[in-house]
Amino acid sequence: MTPVAGVLLAGGLARRMGGGDKCLRPLAGETLLARVIARVAPQVGPLILNANGDPARFASFGLPVVADVVEGYAGPLAGILTALDWAAENAPHHPLVASFATDAPFLPRDMVEVMVEARDLAGADLACAVSGGRTHPVFGLWPVEFRADLRHALVEQGERKIDRWTASHRLVEVVFPCDPVDHFFNANRADDLAKAERLIAAHGAEL
């Protein structure tokens, strides 16, 4: 498989969760971030955490913490660009970067493998996840060689929407099953965390 680096996107402001680091909220005895890392780390080579502010609060996770290369909390596209720049400098033998939200505790353990295969079969440039009829563009596959194009869109054109930028490239949408739960369930609010606790209690090892 094409070597893939990974980025965990944690650069947002988490307003719907009341601010702070959403990914550090507890879930079933560990943090959201710890659960996501456990699923992501085996799927990629180098893995970084994209987060702004003092990186010391993430020191226990043992990952490089890289702040946005674009100022002003420009959204997930800024985190993706940050990862592409980081990979170009630090992981030159990894031409692709996979991105993951850090509030999705059930994301697929084979996401990267499935996406790389789908991208290759479709002859596409980019890939993103779909489940339950919904597109999840923050779970994507991005060529490092596209970083100049993405920087132009972010800085010169002020683009903030992932799907508007991907529309100008060859994109394959990769459908994942929702069994036993939607693997791209995300915890945006406090009641989502309570729901995630119930899903873990109900399904356990199936997740």
C-alpha positions as a Markdown table, in Angstrom:
| # | Residue | x | y | z |
|---|---|---|---|---|
| 1 | Met | 0.0 | 0.0 | 0.0 |
| 2 | Thr | 1.1 | 3.6 | -0.7 |
| 3 | Pro | 2.8 | 4.9 | 2.5 |
| 4 | Val | 0.4 | 7.1 | 4.4 |
| 5 | Ala | 1.1 | 9.6 | 7.2 |
| 6 | Gly | -1.7 | 10.7 | 9.5 |
| 7 | Val | -3.0 | 13.8 | 11.1 |
| 8 | Leu | -5.4 | 14.1 | 14.1 |
| 9 | Leu | -7.4 | 17.3 | 13.7 |
| 10 | Ala | -7.9 | 19.0 | 17.1 |
| 11 | Gly | -7.4 | 22.6 | 16.1 |
| 12 | Gly | -11.0 | 23.8 | 16.5 |
| 13 | Leu | -12.6 | 25.8 | 19.3 |
| 14 | Ala | -15.2 | 23.2 | 20.3 |
| 15 | Arg | -17.9 | 25.8 | 20.9 |
| 16 | Arg | -20.8 | 23.3 | 20.9 |
| 17 | Met | -19.0 | 21.4 | 23.7 |
| 18 | Gly | -18.5 | 24.6 | 25.7 |
| 19 | Gly | -15.0 | 25.3 | 24.6 |
| 20 | Gly | -11.7 | 23.8 | 25.6 |
| 21 | Asp | -10.2 | 20.6 | 24.2 |
| 22 | Lys | -13.1 | 18.4 | 23.2 |
| 23 | Cys | -10.7 | 15.5 | 22.5 |
| 24 | Leu | -9.6 | 15.4 | 26.1 |
| 25 | Arg | -13.1 | 14.8 | 27.4 |
| 26 | Pro | -13.5 | 11.4 | 29.1 |
| 27 | Leu | -15.3 | 8.5 | 27.5 |
| 28 | Ala | -15.6 | 5.0 | 29.1 |
| 29 | Gly | -12.5 | 5.5 | 31.3 |
| 30 | Glu | -10.2 | 7.2 | 28.8 |
| 31 | Thr | -10.1 | 10.3 | 26.7 |
| 32 | Leu | -11.7 | 10.7 | 23.3 |
| 33 | Leu | -8.2 | 11.3 | 21.9 |
| 34 | Ala | -6.8 | 8.1 | 23.4 |
| 35 | Arg | -9.6 | 6.1 | 21.8 |
| 36 | Val | -9.0 | 7.7 | 18.4 |
| 37 | Ile | -5.2 | 7.2 | 18.6 |
| 38 | Ala | -5.7 | 3.5 | 19.4 |
| 39 | Arg | -7.7 | 3.1 | 16.2 |
| 40 | Val | -5.6 | 5.4 | 14.0 |
| 41 | Ala | -2.0 | 4.6 | 14.9 |
| 42 | Pro | -1.9 | 1.1 | 13.4 |
| 43 | Gln | -3.2 | 2.4 | 10.1 |
| 44 | Val | -0.5 | 5.0 | 9.3 |
| 45 | Gly | 3.2 | 5.7 | 9.5 |
| 46 | Pro | 4.1 | 9.0 | 11.1 |
| 47 | Leu | 1.2 | 10.5 | 13.1 |
| 48 | Ile | 0.9 | 14.1 | 14.2 |
| 49 | Leu | -1.7 | 16.0 | 16.3 |
| 50 | Asn | -2.8 | 19.3 | 14.8 |
| 51 | Ala | -3.7 | 21.6 | 17.7 |
| 52 | Asn | -3.2 | 25.2 | 18.6 |
| 53 | Gly | -2.1 | 26.7 | 21.9 |
| 54 | Asp | 0.2 | 25.2 | 24.5 |
| 55 | Pro | 1.3 | 21.8 | 23.2 |
| 56 | Ala | 2.2 | 20.7 | 26.7 |
| 57 | Arg | -1.3 | 19.6 | 27.5 |
| 58 | Phe | -0.9 | 16.8 | 25.0 |
| 59 | Ala | 2.5 | 15.7 | 26.1 |
| 60 | Ser | 1.3 | 12.4 | 27.6 |
| 61 | Phe | 0.2 | 11.1 | 24.2 |
| 62 | Gly | 3.8 | 11.2 | 22.8 |
| 63 | Leu | 2.9 | 12.7 | 19.4 |
| 64 | Pro | 4.3 | 15.7 | 17.6 |
| 65 | Val | 1.9 | 18.6 | 18.1 |
| 66 | Val | 1.8 | 20.9 | 15.2 |
| 67 | Ala | -0.1 | 24.2 | 15.1 |
| 68 | Asp | -1.9 | 25.6 | 12.1 |
| 69 | Val | 0.3 | 27.1 | 9.5 |
| 70 | Val | -2.5 | 29.5 | 8.7 |
| 71 | Glu | -3.6 | 32.0 | 11.4 |
| 72 | Gly | -7.1 | 32.7 | 12.6 |
| 73 | Tyr | -8.5 | 29.2 | 13.3 |
| 74 | Ala | -9.2 | 28.7 | 9.6 |
| 75 | Gly | -10.9 | 25.3 | 10.1 |
| 76 | Pro | -10.0 | 21.7 | 9.1 |
| 77 | Leu | -8.5 | 22.7 | 5.8 |
| 78 | Ala | -5.9 | 24.6 | 7.7 |
| 79 | Gly | -5.1 | 21.4 | 9.7 |
| 80 | Ile | -4.9 | 19.4 | 6.5 |
| 81 | Leu | -2.5 | 22.0 | 4.9 |
| 82 | Thr | -0.4 | 21.9 | 8.1 |
| 83 | Ala | -0.2 | 18.1 | 7.8 |
| 84 | Leu | 0.8 | 18.2 | 4.2 |
| 85 | Asp | 3.6 | 20.8 | 4.9 |
| 86 | Trp | 4.8 | 18.6 | 7.9 |
| 87 | Ala | 4.8 | 15.5 | 5.8 |
| 88 | Ala | 6.7 | 17.2 | 2.9 |
| 89 | Glu | 9.5 | 18.2 | 5.4 |
| 90 | Asn | 9.5 | 15.3 | 7.9 |
| 91 | Ala | 8.1 | 12.2 | 6.0 |
| 92 | Pro | 9.2 | 12.6 | 2.4 |
| 93 | His | 8.5 | 9.0 | 1.6 |
| 94 | His | 4.8 | 9.3 | 2.5 |
| 95 | Pro | 3.0 | 10.9 | -0.5 |
| 96 | Leu | -0.4 | 10.7 | 1.1 |
| 97 | Val | -1.8 | 12.0 | 4.4 |
| 98 | Ala | -5.0 | 10.6 | 6.0 |
| 99 | Ser | -6.9 | 13.0 | 8.2 |
| 100 | Phe | -9.1 | 12.1 | 11.2 |
| 101 | Ala | -11.4 | 14.1 | 13.5 |
| 102 | Thr | -10.6 | 13.5 | 17.2 |
| 103 | Asp | -14.2 | 13.4 | 18.3 |
| 104 | Ala | -15.1 | 10.1 | 16.5 |
| 105 | Pro | -14.5 | 7.2 | 19.0 |
| 106 | Phe | -15.8 | 4.5 | 16.7 |
| 107 | Leu | -14.0 | 5.3 | 13.4 |
| 108 | Pro | -13.1 | 2.3 | 11.2 |
| 109 | Arg | -9.9 | 0.4 | 12.0 |
| 110 | Asp | -9.4 | -0.2 | 8.3 |
| 111 | Met | -10.3 | 3.3 | 7.1 |
| 112 | Val | -7.0 | 4.1 | 5.5 |
| 113 | Glu | -6.6 | 0.7 | 3.7 |
| 114 | Val | -10.1 | 0.9 | 2.3 |
| 115 | Met | -9.7 | 4.5 | 1.2 |
| 116 | Val | -6.3 | 3.9 | -0.5 |
| 117 | Glu | -7.8 | 1.0 | -2.5 |
| 118 | Ala | -10.9 | 3.0 | -3.5 |
| 119 | Arg | -8.7 | 6.0 | -4.6 |
| 120 | Asp | -6.5 | 3.8 | -6.7 |
| 121 | Leu | -9.4 | 1.9 | -8.3 |
| 122 | Ala | -11.2 | 5.1 | -9.1 |
| 123 | Gly | -8.1 | 6.9 | -10.4 |
| 124 | Ala | -8.9 | 9.7 | -8.1 |
| 125 | Asp | -6.8 | 12.4 | -6.4 |
| 126 | Leu | -8.6 | 12.6 | -3.1 |
| 127 | Ala | -10.9 | 10.4 | -1.0 |
| 128 | Cys | -13.4 | 11.1 | 1.8 |
| 129 | Ala | -15.7 | 8.9 | 3.9 |
| 130 | Val | -19.4 | 8.5 | 3.6 |
| 131 | Ser | -21.8 | 6.7 | 5.9 |
| 132 | Gly | -25.5 | 6.6 | 6.4 |
| 133 | Gly | -26.0 | 8.9 | 3.4 |
| 134 | Arg | -23.8 | 11.6 | 4.9 |
| 135 | Thr | -20.4 | 12.8 | 3.7 |
| 136 | His | -17.6 | 13.2 | 6.3 |
| 137 | Pro | -14.9 | 15.3 | 4.5 |
| 138 | Val | -12.6 | 15.6 | 7.6 |
| 139 | Phe | -12.0 | 11.9 | 7.2 |
| 140 | Gly | -10.0 | 12.0 | 4.0 |
| 141 | Leu | -7.0 | 11.1 | 2.0 |
| 142 | Trp | -4.8 | 13.9 | 0.7 |
| 143 | Pro | -1.8 | 14.0 | -1.7 |
| 144 | Val | 1.1 | 16.0 | -0.3 |
| 145 | Glu | 1.7 | 17.3 | -3.8 |
| 146 | Phe | -1.5 | 19.3 | -3.5 |
| 147 | Arg | -0.3 | 21.5 | -0.7 |
| 148 | Ala | 0.5 | 24.5 | -3.0 |
| 149 | Asp | -3.0 | 24.3 | -4.4 |
| 150 | Leu | -4.6 | 24.1 | -1.0 |
| 151 | Arg | -2.5 | 27.0 | 0.4 |
| 152 | His | -3.6 | 29.2 | -2.5 |
| 153 | Ala | -7.3 | 28.3 | -1.8 |
| 154 | Leu | -6.9 | 29.0 | 1.9 |
| 155 | Val | -4.7 | 32.1 | 1.8 |
| 156 | Glu | -5.5 | 33.8 | -1.5 |
| 157 | Gln | -9.1 | 32.8 | -1.9 |
| 158 | Gly | -10.2 | 32.5 | 1.7 |
| 159 | Glu | -11.7 | 29.1 | 1.2 |
| 160 | Arg | -12.9 | 27.4 | 4.4 |
| 161 | Lys | -15.2 | 24.6 | 3.2 |
| 162 | Ile | -13.6 | 21.3 | 2.5 |
| 163 | Asp | -16.2 | 20.1 | 0.0 |
| 164 | Arg | -15.9 | 23.3 | -2.1 |
| 165 | Trp | -12.1 | 22.7 | -2.4 |
| 166 | Thr | -12.4 | 19.0 | -3.2 |
| 167 | Ala | -15.0 | 19.7 | -5.9 |
| 168 | Ser | -12.2 | 21.1 | -8.1 |
| 169 | His | -10.3 | 17.8 | -7.9 |
| 170 | Arg | -11.0 | 14.2 | -8.7 |
| 171 | Leu | -12.7 | 12.9 | -5.5 |
| 172 | Val | -13.9 | 9.5 | -4.6 |
| 173 | Glu | -16.5 | 9.1 | -1.8 |
| 174 | Val | -15.9 | 5.9 | 0.0 |
| 175 | Val | -19.0 | 4.3 | 1.7 |
| 176 | Phe | -18.5 | 2.6 | 5.0 |
| 177 | Pro | -21.2 | 0.5 | 6.7 |
| 178 | Cys | -23.1 | 1.6 | 9.8 |
| 179 | Asp | -23.1 | -1.8 | 11.5 |
| 180 | Pro | -23.3 | -2.1 | 14.5 |
| 181 | Val | -23.1 | 1.7 | 14.7 |
| 182 | Asp | -22.2 | 4.5 | 12.4 |
| 183 | His | -18.4 | 4.4 | 12.6 |
| 184 | Phe | -18.3 | 8.2 | 12.0 |
| 185 | Phe | -20.5 | 9.1 | 14.9 |
| 186 | Asn | -19.0 | 12.2 | 16.4 |
| 187 | Ala | -19.3 | 13.7 | 19.9 |
| 188 | Asn | -20.1 | 17.4 | 19.3 |
| 189 | Arg | -22.1 | 18.0 | 22.4 |
| 190 | Ala | -22.1 | 16.7 | 26.0 |
| 191 | Asp | -25.2 | 14.6 | 25.3 |
| 192 | Asp | -23.3 | 12.9 | 22.4 |
| 193 | Leu | -20.8 | 11.7 | 24.9 |
| 194 | Ala | -23.6 | 10.2 | 27.0 |
| 195 | Lys | -24.9 | 8.4 | 23.8 |
| 196 | Ala | -21.4 | 7.1 | 23.1 |
| 197 | Glu | -21.2 | 5.7 | 26.6 |
| 198 | Arg | -24.5 | 3.8 | 25.9 |
| 199 | Leu | -23.2 | 2.5 | 22.6 |
| 200 | Ile | -20.1 | 1.2 | 24.2 |
| 201 | Ala | -22.1 | -0.5 | 27.0 |
| 202 | Ala | -24.4 | -2.1 | 24.4 |
| 203 | His | -21.9 | -3.2 | 21.8 |
| 204 | Gly | -18.5 | -3.4 | 23.6 |
| 205 | Ala | -16.0 | -5.4 | 21.5 |
| 206 | Glu | -18.0 | -5.1 | 18.4 |
| 207 | Leu | -16.9 | -1.5 | 18.1 |
